[in-house]
Every structure is written in C-alpha cells, then in structure tokens.
Amino acid sequence: MAVVHFGNRHCAKNQTIKQCIKFHIDYAKNPEKTQYGLLVSAYECHTETAAEEFFISKKMYEMITKRSQPKERDNISYMLMQSFQPEEVTPEKAHEIGYQFAHEFTKGQHQFVIATHTDKEHIHNHIEFNSISLDCTHKFNGYKQWGKAAQKLSDKICKEHGLSVIKAPKQKGKHYAQWKAEKEGKSWKQILKDTIDEVLPKSKNFEDFIQNMRQQGYEIKEGKQIAFRAAGQSRFTRMKTLGAEYSEAVIAENIKLQQSMSKQRKQNKKSITAFIDIEQKKKEGKGEAYEQWAKIFNVKQAANTVNFLTEHDINYQILKEKTENAVNEFHIISNERKQKEQQIKEILELKTNIIYFARTAAVYKQYQKSKDKQSFKKEHSEDIVKHEKAKAFFEKSGQNKLPKVKELQEQYQILLMEKQQIYQRYAKAKKEMLEYQTAKQNMDKLLQTEKNPIEKDQQI
C-alpha cells in the first residue's frame, strides 16, 4: 500500500524562484535520508543541476509564450509524496515504483527528481517535478482532482508490483501524519509536536522552519497566532496550545541557539586562519581587551599553521612551491569553468533563436508577400523584429544548417554535467589554494620575513 500526498510549490517571502526550487530539491536529496544519494534519480535533468535546469526552463517558457505571473502566485513546481506501509517494500523497490509513478503521472513531459527516504519506519518517495513542460511551451495542468488521479495511478502501479492497495480511497490521498495518527491512536497535537521536534534541527531561521513544516504536508495559518493543520485534520492547531516549550518565541530562540552552536562548530573546524594585524586594528580604534584577545588568537593560528606543515610533511621552501602550484592549478580550472559556462550560454542562445525563428516564420512569410509592408510591420512588429534578429544571429554565427531543439537539449544536459564535474574540481582547488596561501602568509610573519604580497590576479 502507498498513500499519496500532493501539493504545489510557491515562493516564500523574501525567497527567489531559484532559491525556492533549490530548497525543495535539496531537501528531497538529503544524503542522510537517501543512503548517501544512492536512492536519488532524475528524469530529463541531472540530480546535481536540476534546480538550475528547472529555473532555466521557466525563463525559456516566458520567452516563448510571453506569459508570466508574479512569483507569489506562480506554481513554481509540484510535489508528490508516496508513502509505503512499513515493512512492505524495500528501498530499491520503492524507488523503482516511485520513478514509474512519476514518469506516468507527468506523461514523460516534465522533468522530475525522485528521492527515496529511509529515515522513517515507512519508506517514502519525495518527487519534485517541474511545472514547465520539456519543450517549454506549456505548464502542468493542475486540474481539480489531480490528487485523486495521482492516488489512483499509484494504486495501479502498486498492484502491478504485487503490493496491497487502499480500499475505497477518499478524494485526497492520506498524509502520513493522518495515517500514523489513526494507526497509533495519537492525537493531532502529539503528531504536530513530533514533527516540530524533527524539523527544528534542520531549520536555519523561523521562516525556514515554517517552510520545512509545509514540506511535511502541513497547511499553515499565519497571523497573530500561527496554527498548523495536517491533511485530514478538520481544525487548525495553534502553537500556543502545544505548551510553553512549543511557543513561537521559544522555537525561534532554539533555532537561533542551534545556529550559533553550528557556527561555532564550523569555526572550530577551520584548520588555518590568517593572523590578525594587531597594529592595524589598534590604529582603527581597537582597545586593550581586543589586543589581548587577538594575541591569543594569533598564537592559536601559529600552532594550527605548524600543525598543517607537519601533517603535510613540508618545509617552508616546499610550502612556497606548493602555494605557487595551487594558485596555477586554480586558475587553470577556473578558466575551464568559464569556457564551459560560455558553451552553455551559446547553446541556450542558439536554442532561443531557433524557437523564435520557428514561431515567427509564418508571420514573416506573410510580411514578405504583403503589398503594404509598412502597415503589416506596424501590426506585427515584435514578431518581425524577432525573426530578423534570429536570422542575423544565424548569419553571424555561421549556422548554415540549424540543429534540432531536441539535439541542443541533449548537448545542454551533457554540458551541465561537465560543468558540475569541473565545479567540484574548482571548489577543491580553491580550498587548497587558500590553505596554502594562508599558511605561507602566517609563516612569513612567524619567520619575520618580508611579507610577500599576493598578486591581484591571484585574488578570488
């Protein structure tokens, strides 16, 4: 048996469309819940660059159709959550069923990412699919009873794979909170508390906490008193009725505290930090207390720097060579990254012009045959201008035979994967370069040698 929960995605306050897409896909791909990414797949996009690809398709849609909506009203993407009965299916089988379900539900016309979570007693699939079609010409038709249709399709596929199905399903698929409440006899308040306890450690701020609760399937009523309602629950539950430890103020304070602790842990993990220029700070007005703290800080960084050299088994001369090599390697990879980004830009530009050219060809043909070209152009100026610009682009770029949009899309996918691989090397090279540069700067001061300034073209 698998119960289906569904919903559409909208941008939260102070969130861009790209951030919204990335937030939901990253949540689904959580390596700790997906056996370190083994249970993550994608259709017509790459798991590492899906958010960027979803976003680009939206821009293409706006260019092609000339239609757009305010981000707060736009259906950015859609979510399907497919939850299986405990111990009825393996993670691999759940993932296989979920992929088939997502592909059939979207009719193969929309990109999607599917991630199978194994962190609960019930294995469940998170499916995020693009609201824009693959050809960027239309959006998903969110018809009235698409939730009912999703449950019906899920039941059909589960039956094909020998799983049990829900008898006499209701209008909407049950959310897991509802199913668990009915099975274990827990109250909606207790289920809400359990969910808050689970979501709290993953939240960066209170707004993020609210968004994470929506991800768990809760409807949220904001105002003087924030209230939550799970799918299948008749009334909203106000936060203040859960007890003092679940009040809005306490939740917000706990998030702030855990972020502070997380930041401190990250700072403690840093191996090397550049020495503080105490004399300069004194000139800027820092007092004795700061000077005393800075001296202790510099002593710790001196120890970290020596430890770094010991761990890497290098002396000062080798450090100089490694720093120079790391800088050169970083610039080589950085140039590779820029070249790949330029190739991606060119593919998108060519694809856009091909689409414009095709969409305006009929109008332009009429314009050429028109006896009163001036009047015709006045009426269809936008299409004519786009067609002529596309023609000029093809002539300038030497495009004698235009490739098919599908071929360009395939090239684009390959380039995105290559870019992702380059970016991983880029991030590693950048980290290594900064470590060696900082170690060398600190050693120059420790040895009281003349500081060797980093050239401008080596700055990030």
SULKAWO-V384689 format. One record per backbone hydrogen bond with DSSP energy under -0.5 kcal/mol. CO is the residue of the C=O (numbers start at 0). NH is the residue of the N-H. If there is no record, write none. Layout:
CO_NH, CO_NH
This chain:
0_84, 2_82, 4_80, 6_78, 8_75, 8_76, 11_14, 15_19, 16_20, 17_21, 18_22, 19_23, 20_24, 21_25, 22_26, 23_27, 24_28, 26_29, 29_32, 29_33, 30_35, 32_117, 33_37, 33_38, 34_37, 36_39, 38_115, 40_113, 42_111, 45_48, 45_49, 48_52, 49_53, 50_54, 51_55, 52_56, 53_57, 54_58, 55_59, 56_60, 57_61, 58_62, 59_63, 60_64, 61_65, 69_72, 69_73, 70_10, 73_75, 75_130, 76_8, 77_128, 78_6, 79_81, 79_126, 80_4, 80_82, 81_124, 82_2, 84_87, 89_93, 90_94, 91_95, 92_96, 93_97, 94_98, 95_99, 96_100, 97_101, 98_102, 99_103, 100_104, 101_105, 102_107, 103_106, 105_108, 108_133, 110_129, 111_42, 112_127, 113_40, 114_116, 114_125, 116_123, 120_86, 120_122, 122_83, 123_116, 124_81, 124_126, 125_114, 125_127, 126_79, 126_128, 127_112, 128_77, 130_139, 131_110, 132_135, 137_132, 139_141, 140_142, 142_145, 144_148, 145_149, 146_150, 147_151, 148_152, 149_153, 150_154, 151_155, 152_156, 153_157, 154_158, 155_159, 156_160, 157_162, 158_161, 165_168, 174_177, 174_178, 175_179, 176_180, 177_181, 178_182, 179_183, 180_184, 180_185, 186_190, 187_191, 188_192, 189_193, 190_194, 191_195, 192_196, 193_197, 194_198, 195_199, 196_200, 198_201, 199_202, 204_208, 205_209, 206_210, 207_211, 208_212, 209_213, 210_214, 211_215, 212_217, 213_216, 218_228, 219_221, 220_226, 225_238, 226_220, 227_236, 228_218, 229_232, 235_237, 236_227, 237_240, 238_241, 239_242, 242_245, 243_246, 246_250, 247_251, 248_252, 249_253, 250_254, 251_255, 252_256, 253_257, 254_258, 255_259, 256_260, 257_261, 258_262, 259_263, 260_264, 261_265, 262_266, 263_267, 264_268, 265_269, 266_269, 275_277, 276_280, 277_281, 278_282, 279_283, 280_285, 281_284, 286_290, 287_291, 288_292, 289_293, 290_294, 291_295, 292_296, 293_297, 294_298, 295_299, 296_300, 297_301, 298_302, 299_303, 300_304, 301_305, 302_306, 303_307, 304_308, 305_309, 306_310, 307_311, 308_313, 309_312, 314_318, 315_319, 316_320, 317_321, 318_322, 319_323, 320_324, 321_325, 322_326, 323_327, 324_328, 325_329, 326_330, 327_331, 328_332, 329_333, 330_334, 331_335, 332_336, 333_337, 334_338, 335_339, 336_340, 337_341, 338_342, 339_343, 340_344, 341_345, 342_346, 343_347, 344_348, 345_349, 346_350, 347_351, 348_352, 349_353, 350_354, 351_355, 352_356, 353_357, 354_358, 355_359, 356_360, 357_360, 359_363, 360_364, 361_365, 362_366, 363_367, 364_368, 365_369, 370_372, 371_375, 372_376, 373_377, 374_378, 375_379, 379_383, 380_384, 381_385, 382_386, 383_387, 384_388, 385_389, 386_390, 387_391, 388_392, 389_393, 390_394, 391_395, 392_396, 393_398, 394_397, 397_399, 399_401, 403_407, 404_408, 405_409, 406_410, 407_411, 408_412, 409_413, 410_414, 411_415, 412_416, 413_417, 414_418, 415_419, 416_420, 417_421, 418_422, 419_423, 420_424, 421_425, 422_426, 423_427, 424_428, 425_429, 426_430, 427_431, 428_432, 429_433, 430_434, 431_435, 432_436, 433_437, 434_438, 435_439, 436_440, 437_441, 438_442, 439_443, 440_444, 441_445, 442_446, 443_448, 444_447, 450_452, 454_457, 455_458
